[in-house]
Amino acid sequence: MEVVPQGESHRHELYKRADESSENLDFVGVFSHNLEVREVDDRSPNESELKLQSAYGLINEEKAAST
């Protein structure tokens, strides 16, 4: 699974109900991005995973060299 942020051309306002019995809305905030969740092929490692594996390998090599 991959989460991809995308900028929107306009901003959206977010409100929440003040309480369960009230119809009044309280302003919460503004957002201008959208997050999209995409399915990815799990059989091939993604770029972040490859970088992490490489960094972990270098750390292990440095530890082995220092002992």
N, C-alpha and C positions, 0 to 999 in steps of 0.2 A: 504494500500500500504506500502511496506517495501523496503528500499534501503539497499543493502548489498554490502560493498566494498570487492573486491577481488584483491589480489596481482598478478601481471603478472610475468612470468619467464624472460621477456625481457622488455626493455624500448622502448617507442614510442616517436618520435619527432613530434612536432606540428608546422606547418607553416601557415602563412596567406598571402594572396595576398597583395603586397605593396599598390596598388590602383586599381581601377576598370579597367583602360586602360592598366595597366602593366601586364606582365607575370612574373615579378620578385616576388620571395617569400621571406618573412622576417621570420626568426626563432622566434618562440614565446616561446617555452619551451619543457620540457620533462615530460612525465608521465609514471608511472609504475603500476598504479592501474586501475581497471575497476569498474564501479558502475552498479549493476544489480538491476532493479526494479521488485519486485515480488508482485503479488496480494495476499492478506491474507484474511482470513475469518473475516469479520468485526463483526460478532456476538460474538466473544470471544476477550476480552481485551488482549493486548500484555503485556509483562513484564514491559516495560517502563511505560505504562499507569498505571499498578497496583502499581508500586513504587511511582509514582507521586500522585496517590490517597491516598496511605498510608501516605506519607509525609504531604499532605494537611490535612488529618485527624488529625495527631499529632499536627500540628500547631494550628488547631482549638481547640483541647483539651487543649493545653497549654494556649491559649488566654482565654478560659472559666475558667480555674483554677486560673488564675491570677486576674480575676475580681471579 
